[in-house]
Amino acid sequence: MSRPPLHALQGFIAAARLGNLSRAAESLSLTVSALSHQMRSLEERLGQRLLVRNSRGVGLTADGERLLERVAPHIDAITQALRPYAARHDDVLTVSATPSMASAWLVPRLSEFLAAHPQIEINLQSSSAVVDFDRDTSVDAALRIGFGRWHGVTAEHLFDEWLVPMASPALVERMGKPTLRNLRDWPLLGDPDGQWNRWFASHGMEPPARYVAFFDDSEAHHRAALDGVGVALGRLTRARLLLDSGQLVMLTRERMKTDYAHYLVYPPRSASHRGLQAFREWLHGKAQEHARHMERAAPATVGDAG
C-alpha cells in the first residue's frame, strides 16, 4: 500500500467518535461533502465498509471498530506530539456552550464584550456534549453546568443555579391561583434528576403520584411549560428572558438552590491565551452582576407561597 491516508484516517476517527458527519466535518474545518468523499475513498482504498448511516448519524461496522481501535491511538499520539508547534491565534477564541446557556445567557450579553474587544473574534460552538479538550484542540474554553469536578482542567465558578415552579399564563388561567399546598394537584412536568422530589421534601410534602410527562433535557422541559403542557421546575437562568417577557410566570416565590452550578472550564494549554484572559475577566464580571440580580430580583408571581 502507498502512503497512508492520514487526513482520511483523521476524518474517520472524528466521524466515529462524534457519530455525526456534520459535527465531525465542523471539527476538522471541512465541508460535509468533502468529509464524505474522504470516507468513500478510504473505504475503497481498504476494500471494507467502515461507516453505516443510522437514525442518529453514523455508526461503525465491525471492520470500522477494528480500524478505530488500531489507528486512533497512533493518530492521537501524532496530534499530541505536534501540539506544541501549532500556531495559536490569540485574537480568535473558540468557546463551547450548551444551547440553553448560549441563547438564554451568553449571547444577549456578548455584544458588550465584542464592543470592548473588537480585535477578538469569538467562535461560539453550541453543543450539549461535554467537550474533550485533548481530542478537540480547536476549543479553548467551555461554559458548563455541573459540580465543578472535571479532571485535567481548570473549573472556575461563575454563579449558582436556582429552580422554581413556572408555567404558561394560559395554564394559570385554567388552573386558578397556585399555592404550595395545591401545587401537587397541577399537571407537573417530571425531570430525570428527581428535582421535584427534593422540592416537595424541602417543604415537608410528599411528591405527586405521577407526572403528566417526563423530558430528558432542559430545553424540552422548558418548552413544554411554555406550550402549556404543565408546570416545570425550571432553571431561573434558562428561563429568565421568558419570565421577564411574561411568556412564563413563577407560581411561588419559593426557590430551591441546585447542587450544580455554572462554570468556566479550560485546559492548561489555554491559560496563557490572551483572548481567553480578556473573556475570562469580562465573564466573571457579568457572572457577578447576574448573581446579584438573582439574589435581589423577585419576578411577579400569581400566588403567594403558603
Buried (B, 14 or more C-beta within 10 A) or exposed (E): EEEEBEBBBBBBBBBBBBBBBEBBBBBBEBEBEBBBBBBEBBBEEBEBEBBEEEEEBBBBBEBBEEBBEEBBEEBEEEBEEEEEEEEEEBEBBBBBBBEBBBBBBBEEEBEEBEEEBEEBEBEBBBBEEEBEBBBBBBBBBBBBBBEBEBEEBBBBEBBBBBBBBBBBEEBBEEBEEBEBEEBBEBBBBBBEEEBBBBBBEEBEEEBBEEBBEEBEBBBBBBEBBBEBBBBBBBBBBBBBBBBEEEBBBBBBBBBBEBEBBBBBBBBEBBEEBBBBBBBBEBBBEBBEEBBEEBEEEEBEBBBEBE
